[in-house]
């Protein structure tokens, strides 16, 4: 724990910073047809929340539109003319985050183990920041970090420092000696900063030279 007076703290802002979200794919647990969607793209969902409802059906049935005409004589064994294999299945979110892409639609087919939704996790978001190399010696005493984003009216979001140093390379792999790299992690990010490539500013508070840790 740092116990130095407030005047012994120094805060530095990044020259540039980029959000690097953790995208996961949620796949169907059964084959069939989507009967209901409980979410949409751009919406925040939580772990365990209902995503969609599936009416199980044989995979061969999904490839043949003519099969819609089957089962109408016995509605209890069919949905929209398709043969049921059992009760409807509710697919739930395996993590909390932002719905980035929906790969299915209502009344459309879905196959077992195929992705139905791409989710950007809100509890594991990395932000890559570049600082002026002139402040590198201060960053070695980094204690606290925050992320500011224009999308959130520059509200400060607490972050965890994961890595300081290692410099920076441009798109051709050439080292940039004038920049110092810092990676921080957001454990609870608002939807506005979750989109890939979102701009941000990372602020790092460091103990000044001569501060004492207890």
N, C-alpha and C positions, 0 to 999 in steps of 0.2 A: 504494500500500500504506500502511495506517495503522500508525504506529509509536508511538502514544501509550501510556502506562501503563494498566493495567487499570482504575484508578480514574477514568480519563477516558472510559470507556464508559458509556453509559446505555441501558437496555433498557425498552421500553414495550410493553404488551399492548393489543390491540384491545378495544373495547367489544363489538363483534359482528363476525362474519365468516361468509361463506357460500362453499361450494364451487360453482364453475361449471364442470362437466366439459365436455370436448369430445367430443360424440357423433358418430360416423360410421356410415354405413350400408354394409354389405357386400352386394353384389348377386350374383345367379347369373350365371355365364358361359354357361349353356346351358339349354335347356328340357328337362324330363323329370320324373322322380319321385325323391324322396329315398329312398335305400335304407339309409343309415346316418347317425347323428349322432355326432360325436366330442366334443361339448361340451354344456354346459347353462347355463341362466341363473344368474348369480351366480358364474360361474367365471372365473378369470384365465387368459387365453391370451396367447401370444407371437406375434410376427410370423412368418409362415411355417407356423404350426401348422395341421394338418388340422382343418377345421370340419365338413364333411359330404361325403357321397358321393351323386352323382346318376347315375341311369341315363337317358341321353338318350332322348327320345321326341318324336314330332311334337306340336306344341301342340294341334292339333285333337283328338288322342287324349285329352288330359287332360280335355277337357270332356265326354267320353262314357264313363260307367262301363261300358257294354256292351262296350267294346273289350277289357275284361279277359278276355273269352272267346276272343279271337283269339290265335293263335300257340301254343296249347297242343300242337298237333301237331308243332311244331318248337321245343322249349324253348330251343335255342341262339340263336334269334332273338327271344326274348321274355323279359320279366321279369314274373312274376305275371300272365301272359296278355297283356302289352302288348308292342308291337313295339319293339325296340331300334333305335337309329340308329347305335350304335357302342359302344365300350368305356365303362365307367363313368368319370365325371369326379370328381376330388377338388378341392373348393373349399378354399382356404387363407386364413388371416387376413392382411390387408394391413397390420395394425398390432397392437401389443400393447395389452392392456387388459382391461376387465371386460365379460363378456357381459351386456348389459342386457336385451335382448329377442331371443327366437328366433321368427321369423315362419313357420317351416315345421315339419313333423312327419314322422316316418318313414312312408313309403308315400304321403305327400301330394304333390300336383303342385307344380312350380315353373316359372316362366317366365323366359326370358332377360332380364336387366337388371332383374328385380324384386328388391327387398331380401329377404334371408333372415335377416339378423342385424343388430342394433344394438349397437355396441361403444362403450364409454366408454374413450377413450385414457388410459393410465396415464402417458404421457410428455409430456402437454400439458394440465395441469390448472390452471385459474386459481382463485385465491381472492380474493374481494373483502372487504376489511376496512375498518371504520370506527373511527377513533381520536378521542379528545377533541381539539377544536381547540386546546386549551391547549398541546398538545405539538407543534403543527405546525412550530414553528421548529426543533425537534430532528429531526423527520422529514426535514427538508431535508438533514441530514447522515447519513442512513441508510446503513449499510454491510452489515449482515447481516440475514437474516430466517429465521424458522422458523415452522412451522405445527404446532399441537397440536390433537388431536381426541379427544374422549371415547371414540370407538370404538377408538382405538389406545392406550388407557390413558395418554393425554397424552404419548405419545412424541414427541420433537421431530423433525420432518421438515425437512431443509434446503430452502429456497426461494430463488428468484431475484426480486429486486425489479424490477417492470416499470414502475410508475408511482406517483408520490406527488403528492397534491393533487387538485384539481378538485372538492372538496367532495362533498356528498351531496344527493340529491333524494328526497323520499318518493314514494308511489304516485300522488299528484296532481301531481307535478312541482314541488312547492314546495321551494325550496332550504333546506337545514339548515345554518345558519352555525356551529352548534356541533360539527359533525363534519368530520373530515378523512379523505379516502378514500385507501387504498393498495391496489394490485393486485400480487399476487405469483404466481409460477408454480412448480408442482411438476413436476420432470422425472422423478420415479420415485415415484409415489404408491401406497400399499398399497390393497388392495381396499376396506377399511373406510371410506375417505374419498371414494370415487369416486361414490357415489350422489348424484344431483342434490339440492341443497338441504341437504346435510349441514352441521351446525354445526361451527365450528372456532374457534380462537383464533390470531391472528397475533402473533408477537413480533418486534419490530424493535430491533436494536441500533444505536445511533447514536454517532458520535464526539462527545464533549463539546466545548463551546465552547473554542477555544484549542488543540485537538488539531491536529497537523501531518501532512499527507500528503507522502509522498516518491514 
